[in-house]
Amino acid sequence: MAKTKQPSEELLSQDHLLEQDDQDGSGEFRKLLEEFTSNRKFEEGEIVTGTVLRISGESVIVDVGFKSEGIVPVVEFLDRTAIEIGKKVDLLLEQVEDQDGQIVLSKIKADFIKVWDKVQKSLDSEVVVDGKVLRKVKGGLIIDLLGVDAFLPGSQIGLRPLETIDSLLGQTIPLKIIKINKKKRNIVVSRRVVLDADRDKQRAVILAEIDKGQVREGIAKNITDFGVFVDLGGLDGLLHITDMSWGRISHPSELVQIGQKVKVKILEYDRERSRVSLGLKQLTTHPWESIESKFPVGTKIFGKIVSITDYGAFIELEKGVEGLIHISEMSWTRQVKHPSKIVSIGDSVEAMVLKIDKAEQKISLGLRQLGPDPWTSIEAKYPIGAKAVGKVRNITNFGIFVELEDGIDGLIHISDISWTKRIKHPGDVVKKGDDVNVVVTNIDKENHRISLGIKQMEEDPWNTVGQSFTLGQTVQCKVNRPLERGLLVDMDKGFEGFVPVSELDKVDETKLEETFKGGEEMDLKIIEIDVNNRRIALSQKALISGQEAEDIKPYLKEETKEAPGAEQAQ
């Protein structure tokens, strides 16, 4: 039984016969072939039909009936997998013979010439043609249009910028030819023109149907800081950030992305201006509708700190529901200067519901209510007159704040530091962190205040000042510091005395600070002891005057004795 020849064997028979012709030396087949090719006229620029013989590397070898085989680059075939041996292809004869004796052929140019009339007609009639997206190039996409390459610029791909055009690769899409150049074999197409036309049709439909209260689906077209523009199908609407969520969001992109399908409610529609206001949160139930049952007063809740102000911190209990922890409700004991000292944004905290105002959409919360109020038993723990040890927590111009225990502070006023000394600044007596012995002098339970004293740790020396000093007594003192109208001096037993400038000997009143720097020792006479006002006045002049009187006294006696008539007087 004779074996049927395969197409590949028929195509290779010409080479095989030439080879046999050379081997037997007859040359008959070669003469017939040359006679056939010499009789046929090949003209450059004409389209010839060739048969694919084989693929060699990046070239396709074809037979067009010429004395030599033609070579076509593989890249000129849009689909390399479709190249089949024996397949007929139309090619443009560009050159009968190049410098290497090869016939120059082009499939791309032949394809372009074949479809040119269709391309021109499509452009003139503005009809929609289908094209297959082949690949991405700089600035756009290459399209297979009627078997030839066309260029789809990036600006003509869609109605809005696409995040990625990879989704279009391999797809067949509707296009319009917008520009051609036969000489350069350029075809430019647009998808946007087609979409614009469809959009106009959709717009006409939606303008007739749209109304307030409707729920429609659209595509997020553009995102700004204040909202999202949604394409409803030929008509754009604004979804404002305040209508996106019952809760707090800082930017619309937290909920919606460009190109995302989103279901929205028509809140307002201005037909004259074709303006549409949209809502997203209106598709869900208002979170405050059943607020009292969800967060009853007195219950403990968990939430996240979303905002901090000077007066408190806001907690998000759920989307659209926030409560305020006022600064006064943060601690039973601490004087909170700013909420940020207690909580930070993003913290998850537990709090207690204190009050709900549904009409104003306000919830009052408390942190300190999670624990017992230590001030309810403060009088029993620190009765007036009780002695305690505390740590200096803060020092101010008017006193010292002492921590008796965690969160319980008391104030030592500057006037309760010493019985006898005038304290210029509390920092001259103690330092921050020092342990001090104190006495509880007063408790203001309502305002959470405790008054403390250091001087009360010992008896008031002014009660027995008469045992230490008497009027007219001469005492040795040391200058403490100049004051406005005199000198403050240190005396024995911790007392301080005051020397008026009028009682200083030969001292310029305007130059006290230049004359006395502190530390100078002076002998002075006590001229006043005022127990009620806790004041001892001293004098330098009185001391000097008394000393002069004592020095003159002997001389006065002698003069008396020598006076005339003294004997008679005796």
DAJONOR-V118379 format. One line per field, one symbol per residue. phi: phi as a letter, one per 20 degrees, with the letter a starting at -180 (. if undefined). burial: + if it has 16 or more other C-alpha atoms within 10 Angstrom, else -. A space follows every 50 residues. Layout:
# DAJONOR-V118379
phi = ???
burial = ???
This chain:
# DAJONOR-V118379
phi = .feffegffffeffffffffgffemfmffffffffffffeeddfneeddc dfeadcmdcdecddnefcfeccggffefcffefcfnfececeeebfbefe neeecbegffffffegffffffffeleececdfeaecfnrcededlncfc ddfgfdfbfbgefbdffegneecfbcfdacbffeldcdccefgfffffff fffffffedfbfnfdcdbcfebccfercedeeoncecddfgfdebfeece bgffdcdgnffbecdfebbeffeldcddcdffedfffefcffffcffnee cdbdfdbccfdrcedeeagncccdefgfdebfdeeffbgffdccfnfecd bdfdbcdffelcceccefffcfefffdfffecffnfebdcdfebccfdrc edeebgnddcdefgfdebfddeefbgffdccgnfececcfdacdffelcc dcbefffcfffffcfffdccfnfececcfeafdfcrdecedflnfdccdf ffdeelcfgecfffeddoofebecdfdacdffelccdcbeffffffffff fegffffffffefgnfffff
burial = ----------+---------+-------++-----------+----++-+ +++++----+++++++--++++++-+++----+-++-+++++++-+---- --++++++++++++-+--++-++----+++++++-+---+++++++++++ ++++-+++---------+-----++++--+------+++++++++---+- --+------++---+--++++++---++++++++++++++++++++++-- -+---++++-+++++++++------+++++++--------+---+-+--+ --++++++---++++++--++++++++++++++-----+---++------ ++++++------+++++++-----+--+---+-+--+--++++++---++ ++++---+++++++++++++-----+----------+++++++----+++ +++++++----+--+------+-+--++++++---++++++---++++++ +-++-------+-----------++++++-----++++++++++------ --------------------
